[in-house]
C-alpha cells in the first residue's frame, strides 16, 4: 500500500524540495512505527497510512500556513483514503494520528495508533538524524549555525529562528520528554545522549 501513498505524496509535493521532509523521512517514520507497534500494539493499516500522509501538506517553516499543516494534511488524507475505500472508523483514527503528530499543535495522542505515529515522528527529531534535519531546516530559513560569541545562550535569550543550535534547547531535547510509549522512550535515550555529546563537542571546537 505504501507505493500508493508515496505516489500521492509526490503528486501533491510536485517540484517542492525539503531535505528534512522527503519520502525517506516518511519511510523512516513508518519503519520506526513498526518497531514501536510490534511491542505497543495498534492497527498497522492505520499507522501506515498516517506515517506516509502526515506531511502531505508541507508549507515552508516560515509560511503562515505552517501552523495548519497537520490539520490540512489530515483533511487531505481523509479524502484520499475515503476514495480508496478505507472504513470510516479507520479514517477517523488516521485523521487523529496525523493531527496529533504535530509538536506545535500540542494535541494529546488519544489512541494507540496516534501515540505510535507521534513517537515515531518525534524520534526522527533526535540523534544524528535529528541534528542533520535541524541544520537543514535552519539553513532553509537563512539561520546561522550558532551564535559565535554565546553558543549556549548563557547571556542572551534563545532564538532558534536565528541559530540552529538554539533549537536543541528550544524544542528538540524537549521532544524526548513528550514521548508516549516506553518503547520510544528507550529508543530515544541513545539519541539524546548523542545530541548532548555533539553539542559539547561543537562548543569545544568553536571556543576562541
C-alpha positions as CSV (number, residue, x, y, z in Angstrom):
1,X,0.0,0.0,0.0
2,X,2.8,2.4,0.7
3,X,3.5,2.8,-3.0
4,X,0.1,4.3,-3.5
5,X,0.7,6.6,-0.5
6,X,4.1,7.7,-1.8
7,X,2.7,8.4,-5.3
8,X,0.0,10.6,-3.8
9,X,2.5,12.5,-1.6
10,X,4.9,13.1,-4.5
11,X,1.9,14.2,-6.7
12,X,0.9,16.8,-4.1
13,X,4.5,17.9,-3.3
14,X,5.3,18.4,-7.0
15,X,8.6,20.1,-7.5
16,X,8.9,21.3,-3.9
17,X,12.1,20.1,-2.2
18,X,12.5,19.8,1.6
19,X,15.5,17.7,2.6
20,X,14.1,17.3,6.2
21,X,10.7,16.2,5.0
22,X,11.1,13.9,2.0
23,X,10.0,10.4,1.1
24,X,12.8,8.9,3.0
25,X,11.6,10.7,6.1
26,X,8.2,9.1,5.6
27,X,9.8,5.7,5.1
28,X,11.9,6.0,8.3
29,X,8.9,7.1,10.3
30,X,7.0,4.0,9.1
31,X,10.0,1.8,10.0
32,X,10.2,3.3,13.5
33,X,6.4,3.0,13.9
34,X,6.5,-0.7,13.0
35,X,9.2,-1.3,15.7
36,X,7.2,0.6,18.3
37,X,3.9,-1.1,17.3
38,X,5.4,-4.5,17.5
39,X,5.7,-4.0,21.2
40,X,3.0,-1.4,22.0
41,X,0.3,-2.6,19.6
42,X,-2.0,-0.7,17.2
43,X,-3.6,-1.2,13.8
44,X,-0.8,-1.3,11.3
45,X,-3.1,-0.3,8.4
46,X,-4.0,2.9,10.2
47,X,-0.4,3.5,11.4
48,X,1.0,3.0,7.9
49,X,-1.5,5.5,6.3
50,X,-0.8,8.1,9.0
51,X,3.0,7.7,8.6
52,X,3.0,8.2,4.9
53,X,0.4,11.0,4.8
54,X,1.3,13.1,7.9
55,X,3.3,15.6,5.9
56,X,1.4,15.6,2.7
57,X,0.6,19.3,3.1
58,X,4.1,20.7,3.9
59,X,4.3,24.5,3.7
60,X,7.8,26.0,4.4
61,X,8.6,26.6,8.1
62,X,8.3,30.3,7.7
63,X,5.0,30.2,5.9
64,X,1.9,31.5,7.8
65,X,0.1,28.3,6.8
66,X,2.6,26.2,8.6
67,X,0.6,26.2,11.8
68,X,-2.3,24.5,9.9
69,X,-0.1,21.9,8.2
70,X,-1.2,18.9,10.3
71,X,-4.9,19.8,10.0
72,X,-4.6,20.3,6.3
73,X,-2.7,17.0,5.9
74,X,-5.3,15.2,7.9
75,X,-8.1,16.6,5.8
76,X,-6.3,15.6,2.6
77,X,-5.6,12.1,3.9
78,X,-9.3,11.7,4.9
79,X,-10.4,12.5,1.3
80,X,-7.8,10.3,-0.2
81,X,-8.4,7.3,2.0
82,X,-12.2,7.6,1.5
83,X,-11.6,7.4,-2.2
84,X,-9.6,4.3,-1.7
85,X,-12.4,2.7,0.3
86,X,-11.0,2.7,3.8
87,X,-13.6,2.3,6.5
88,X,-14.8,5.5,8.1
89,X,-13.7,4.4,11.6
90,X,-10.2,3.8,10.4
91,X,-10.1,7.0,8.5
92,X,-11.1,8.9,11.7
93,X,-8.2,7.2,13.6
94,X,-5.8,8.2,10.8
95,X,-7.0,11.7,10.9
96,X,-6.5,12.0,14.7
97,X,-3.0,10.4,14.4
98,X,-2.0,13.0,11.7
99,X,-3.4,15.9,13.7
100,X,-1.7,14.8,16.9
101,X,1.7,14.2,15.4
102,X,2.5,17.9,15.3
103,X,4.6,19.1,18.2
104,X,3.4,22.7,17.9
105,X,-0.3,21.7,17.8
106,X,0.1,20.4,21.4
107,X,-2.6,17.7,20.9
108,X,-2.6,14.7,23.2
109,X,-2.4,11.4,21.2
110,X,-5.5,9.6,22.4
111,X,-5.3,6.3,20.5
112,X,-2.5,3.8,20.5
113,X,-2.1,4.4,16.8
114,X,-1.7,8.2,17.3
115,X,0.8,7.5,20.1
116,X,2.9,5.3,17.9
117,X,2.9,7.7,15.0
118,X,3.6,10.7,17.2
119,X,6.5,8.9,18.9
120,X,8.0,7.6,15.6
121,X,7.9,11.1,14.0
122,X,9.4,12.7,17.1
123,X,12.3,10.1,17.2
124,X,13.2,11.5,13.8
125,X,13.9,14.8,15.5
126,X,16.5,13.2,17.8
127,X,20.0,11.8,17.4
128,X,22.4,12.3,14.5
129,X,19.4,12.4,12.1
130,X,17.7,15.0,14.2
131,X,20.8,17.1,14.2
132,X,21.1,16.8,10.4
133,X,17.4,17.7,9.9
134,X,17.7,20.6,12.3
135,X,20.6,22.2,10.5
136,X,18.9,21.6,7.1
137,X,15.8,23.4,8.2
138,X,17.7,26.3,9.7
139,X,19.6,26.7,6.5
140,X,16.4,26.8,4.5
141,X,15.3,29.6,6.7
142,X,18.5,31.5,6.5
143,X,19.6,30.8,10.0
144,X,23.1,30.7,11.3
145,X,24.7,27.6,12.7
146,X,25.1,29.1,16.2
147,X,25.7,32.4,18.0
148,X,29.5,32.8,17.7
149,X,30.0,34.6,21.0
150,X,27.5,32.8,23.1
151,X,26.6,29.5,21.5
152,X,24.8,28.1,24.6
153,X,22.8,31.3,25.3
154,X,24.3,31.8,28.7
155,X,23.9,35.6,28.5
156,X,21.2,36.0,25.9
157,X,17.7,34.8,25.1
158,X,17.4,31.6,23.0
159,X,16.4,32.3,19.4
160,X,16.1,29.2,17.2
161,X,14.9,31.2,14.2
162,X,18.3,32.8,14.1
163,X,20.6,30.0,15.4
164,X,20.2,26.3,14.6
165,X,22.0,25.2,17.8
166,X,19.4,27.1,19.9
167,X,16.8,24.7,18.5
168,X,18.2,21.9,20.7
169,X,17.1,23.6,23.8
170,X,14.0,25.4,22.4
171,X,12.5,22.2,21.1
172,X,14.5,19.1,20.3
173,X,15.5,18.0,23.8
174,X,12.0,18.8,25.0
175,X,10.6,16.4,22.3
176,X,12.2,13.5,24.1
177,X,10.2,14.3,27.2
178,X,6.9,14.1,25.3
179,X,7.2,10.5,24.0
180,X,4.2,8.4,24.9
181,X,5.4,4.8,24.9
182,X,8.1,3.1,27.0
183,X,9.5,1.6,23.7
184,X,10.1,5.0,22.2
185,X,11.5,6.5,25.4
186,X,14.0,3.6,25.5
187,X,14.9,4.2,21.8
188,X,15.3,7.9,22.5
189,X,17.9,7.6,25.2
190,X,20.9,6.9,22.9
191,X,19.8,9.6,20.5
192,X,19.5,12.3,23.2
193,X,22.9,11.3,24.7
194,X,24.5,11.7,21.2
195,X,22.9,15.1,20.7
196,X,24.3,16.3,24.0
197,X,27.7,14.9,23.2
198,X,27.6,16.6,19.8
199,X,26.6,19.9,21.4
200,X,29.5,19.7,23.8
201,X,32.0,18.7,21.1
202,X,30.8,21.6,18.9
203,X,31.2,24.1,21.7
204,X,34.7,22.9,22.5
205,X,35.7,23.3,18.8
206,X,34.4,26.8,18.4
207,X,35.9,28.2,21.6
208,X,38.0,31.2,20.9
